Amino acid sequence: MKLDPQTIADLAAHLEDAELKAHDVTKITDDHPHMDWDDAYAIQNEIRRRKEARGNRTAGLKAGLTSFAKMKQMGVETPVFGFVSDYMARPDGGEIKTSELIHPKVEAEICIVTKAPLRGPGCHVGAVLAAVDFVVPAVEIIDSRYRDFKFDLKSVVADNTSASRYVVGSRMRAVDELDLRTLGVVLEKNGEIVAMAAGAAVLGHPLTAVAMLANHLGARGQEIPAGTFVMTGGVTEAISVQAGDNVNVRFQDLGSVSMRFV
């Protein structure tokens, strides 16, 4: 680590304030170009500590940058990871206030809930399959706090991978009832199809992201506990939205998830 504890605390407060007050900031590596990955995750962990200290419950874990092509483009070998808090959840079919966000985008996600803990190192898709309780569809609303969506990955990690809101569908399926690789997803905005993809868009298999998360946590002496909600990363590209937009995402064999932006 290159940053001292006070700087980490100050940057966490700076980024969380931007999230809670919905105002943008410049990427933090502009002022701290030598910060490393451990610094970035330390800032994220401090944001999580701040939220939990105020009584917000950590509702789940999330993976980002889960496309092989995107990882190669950005020069990294693993996805990035973050968390979602309880206050970020919105009901299926409900409203999302754009006044609380900066420049929101939506992406469809295949999510799981675990029935057994997952530990790294050495976690693999087979171990994840055995640990999955059920699969659910979701839409994540990402909202980077960085001005004009201009950032680097360390800044993204520190900013809790742009987490802001999420909507989970009501249909649950056992993992052995689905082929997660070929599971099709269609994202519609205002009645028009704007993105289509299949589960294989996430690292070849969505559960690969969960295995990588377990290995990431294992390297830090942590695990994915039983009963954890995990968002495996965007199946579709992220689509910009604004007030007045209606979004509906159809998941093969998992129903649909919808919301409207006001």
SULJOUR-V296841 format. One record per residue. N is the residue number from 1. RES is the residue in three letters. SS is DSSP state (H for helix, E for strand, L for the rest). BURIAL is 1 if it has 24 or more other C-alpha atoms within 12 Angstrom, else 0. D_CENTER is the distance of its C-alpha to the mean C-alpha in Angstrom with 2 decimals. Layout:
BEGIN
n	res	ss	burial	d_center
N	RES	SS	BURIAL	D_CENTER
N	RES	SS	BURIAL	D_CENTER
END
This chain:
BEGIN
n	res	ss	burial	d_center
1	MET	L	0	24.19
2	LYS	L	0	25.82
3	LEU	L	1	25.08
4	ASP	L	0	27.03
5	PRO	H	0	25.67
6	GLN	H	0	26.80
7	THR	H	0	25.06
8	ILE	H	1	21.74
9	ALA	H	1	22.36
10	ASP	H	0	23.44
11	LEU	H	1	20.43
12	ALA	H	1	18.06
13	ALA	H	1	20.30
14	HIS	H	1	20.39
15	LEU	H	1	16.66
16	GLU	H	1	16.17
17	ASP	H	0	19.31
18	ALA	H	1	18.01
19	GLU	H	1	15.03
20	LEU	H	1	17.42
21	LYS	H	0	20.21
22	ALA	L	1	18.36
23	HIS	L	0	20.13
24	ASP	L	1	19.22
25	VAL	E	1	20.18
26	THR	L	1	21.00
27	LYS	L	1	18.92
28	ILE	H	1	19.94
29	THR	H	1	21.14
30	ASP	H	0	23.92
31	ASP	L	0	25.51
32	HIS	L	0	24.38
33	PRO	L	0	24.59
34	HIS	L	0	25.31
35	MET	L	1	22.30
36	ASP	L	1	20.79
37	TRP	H	1	17.58
38	ASP	H	1	18.79
39	ASP	H	1	19.28
40	ALA	H	1	15.78
41	TYR	H	1	14.35
42	ALA	H	1	17.33
43	ILE	H	1	16.50
44	GLN	H	1	12.95
45	ASN	H	1	14.82
46	GLU	H	1	17.40
47	ILE	H	1	15.12
48	ARG	H	1	14.07
49	ARG	H	0	17.81
50	ARG	H	1	18.80
51	LYS	H	1	16.79
52	GLU	H	0	18.13
53	ALA	H	0	21.55
54	ARG	L	0	21.60
55	GLY	L	0	21.01
56	ASN	L	0	17.36
57	ARG	L	0	16.05
58	THR	E	1	12.81
59	ALA	E	1	11.75
60	GLY	E	1	9.22
61	LEU	E	1	7.12
62	LYS	E	1	3.86
63	ALA	E	1	4.89
64	GLY	E	1	5.40
65	LEU	L	1	9.03
66	THR	L	1	9.96
67	SER	L	1	13.19
68	PHE	H	0	16.39
69	ALA	H	0	17.95
70	LYS	H	0	15.34
71	MET	H	0	15.49
72	LYS	H	0	19.26
73	GLN	H	0	19.34
74	MET	H	0	17.58
75	GLY	L	0	19.70
76	VAL	L	0	17.27
77	GLU	L	0	17.47
78	THR	L	1	14.17
79	PRO	L	1	10.46
80	VAL	E	1	8.79
81	PHE	E	1	7.06
82	GLY	E	1	6.18
83	PHE	E	1	6.72
84	VAL	E	1	7.33
85	SER	E	1	11.06
86	ASP	H	1	13.59
87	TYR	H	0	14.70
88	MET	H	1	11.56
89	ALA	E	1	12.46
90	ARG	E	1	14.84
91	PRO	L	0	17.28
92	ASP	L	1	17.54
93	GLY	L	0	20.05
94	GLY	L	0	19.80
95	GLU	E	1	19.79
96	ILE	E	1	17.28
97	LYS	L	1	19.21
98	THR	H	1	18.76
99	SER	H	0	20.96
100	GLU	H	1	18.23
101	LEU	L	1	15.97
102	ILE	L	1	16.91
103	HIS	L	1	16.00
104	PRO	L	1	13.34
105	LYS	E	1	12.06
106	VAL	E	1	10.94
107	GLU	E	1	9.58
108	ALA	E	1	10.47
109	GLU	E	1	8.73
110	ILE	E	1	10.91
111	CYS	E	1	10.17
112	ILE	E	1	12.65
113	VAL	E	1	14.46
114	THR	E	1	16.54
115	LYS	L	1	20.27
116	ALA	L	0	21.04
117	PRO	L	1	19.64
118	LEU	E	1	18.36
119	ARG	L	1	19.68
120	GLY	L	1	19.90
121	PRO	L	0	21.57
122	GLY	L	0	22.50
123	CYS	L	1	19.93
124	HIS	L	1	19.96
125	VAL	H	1	19.05
126	GLY	H	0	22.25
127	ALA	H	1	21.44
128	VAL	H	1	18.07
129	LEU	H	1	20.01
130	ALA	H	1	22.49
131	ALA	H	1	20.02
132	VAL	E	1	18.20
133	ASP	E	1	19.61
134	PHE	E	1	18.30
135	VAL	E	1	15.87
136	VAL	E	1	14.54
137	PRO	E	1	13.27
138	ALA	E	1	10.67
139	VAL	E	1	9.78
140	GLU	E	1	6.87
141	ILE	E	1	8.79
142	ILE	E	1	7.65
143	ASP	L	1	10.63
144	SER	L	1	11.47
145	ARG	L	1	14.39
146	TYR	E	1	16.31
147	ARG	H	0	19.36
148	ASP	H	0	19.41
149	PHE	H	1	15.96
150	LYS	L	0	17.93
151	PHE	L	1	16.40
152	ASP	L	1	16.34
153	LEU	H	1	13.75
154	LYS	H	1	15.13
155	SER	H	1	14.85
156	VAL	H	1	11.16
157	VAL	H	1	10.60
158	ALA	H	1	13.05
159	ASP	L	1	11.39
160	ASN	H	1	8.37
161	THR	H	1	6.39
162	SER	H	1	7.49
163	ALA	E	1	6.00
164	SER	E	1	9.01
165	ARG	E	1	9.57
166	TYR	E	1	8.91
167	VAL	E	1	11.84
168	VAL	E	1	12.70
169	GLY	E	1	15.83
170	SER	E	0	18.91
171	ARG	E	0	19.91
172	MET	E	1	19.42
173	ARG	E	1	20.83
174	ALA	L	1	21.90
175	VAL	H	1	20.41
176	ASP	H	0	23.99
177	GLU	H	0	24.44
178	LEU	L	0	21.95
179	ASP	L	0	21.75
180	LEU	L	1	18.04
181	ARG	L	0	19.02
182	THR	L	0	21.01
183	LEU	L	1	19.25
184	GLY	E	1	19.47
185	VAL	E	1	17.25
186	VAL	E	1	18.84
187	LEU	E	1	17.26
188	GLU	E	1	20.01
189	LYS	E	1	20.43
190	ASN	L	0	23.72
191	GLY	L	0	25.07
192	GLU	E	0	24.61
193	ILE	E	0	22.57
194	VAL	E	1	20.36
195	ALA	E	1	18.23
196	MET	E	1	18.83
197	ALA	E	1	17.48
198	ALA	E	1	17.59
199	GLY	H	1	15.46
200	ALA	H	1	17.09
201	ALA	H	1	15.16
202	VAL	L	1	12.43
203	LEU	L	1	14.53
204	GLY	L	1	17.51
205	HIS	L	1	16.21
206	PRO	H	1	12.82
207	LEU	H	1	14.05
208	THR	H	1	14.61
209	ALA	H	1	10.99
210	VAL	H	1	11.73
211	ALA	H	1	15.02
212	MET	H	1	13.77
213	LEU	H	1	11.59
214	ALA	H	1	14.88
215	ASN	H	1	16.89
216	HIS	H	1	14.93
217	LEU	H	1	15.48
218	GLY	H	0	18.96
219	ALA	L	0	19.97
220	ARG	L	0	19.46
221	GLY	L	0	21.39
222	GLN	L	0	18.57
223	GLU	L	1	17.37
224	ILE	E	1	15.06
225	PRO	L	1	17.45
226	ALA	L	0	18.82
227	GLY	L	0	17.40
228	THR	L	1	13.75
229	PHE	E	1	11.15
230	VAL	E	1	8.55
231	MET	E	1	5.89
232	THR	E	1	7.27
233	GLY	E	1	5.87
234	GLY	E	1	7.84
235	VAL	L	1	11.40
236	THR	L	1	12.85
237	GLU	L	1	13.00
238	ALA	L	1	11.63
239	ILE	E	1	14.61
240	SER	E	1	15.99
241	VAL	L	1	17.26
242	GLN	L	1	19.87
243	ALA	L	1	22.08
244	GLY	L	0	24.00
245	ASP	L	1	21.50
246	ASN	E	1	20.97
247	VAL	E	1	18.14
248	ASN	E	1	18.66
249	VAL	E	1	16.81
250	ARG	E	1	19.02
251	PHE	E	1	17.97
252	GLN	L	1	20.92
253	ASP	L	1	22.17
254	LEU	L	1	19.36
255	GLY	E	1	20.58
256	SER	E	1	18.88
257	VAL	E	1	16.47
258	SER	E	1	17.76
259	MET	E	1	17.69
260	ARG	E	1	19.85
261	PHE	E	1	19.40
262	VAL	L	0	22.31
END
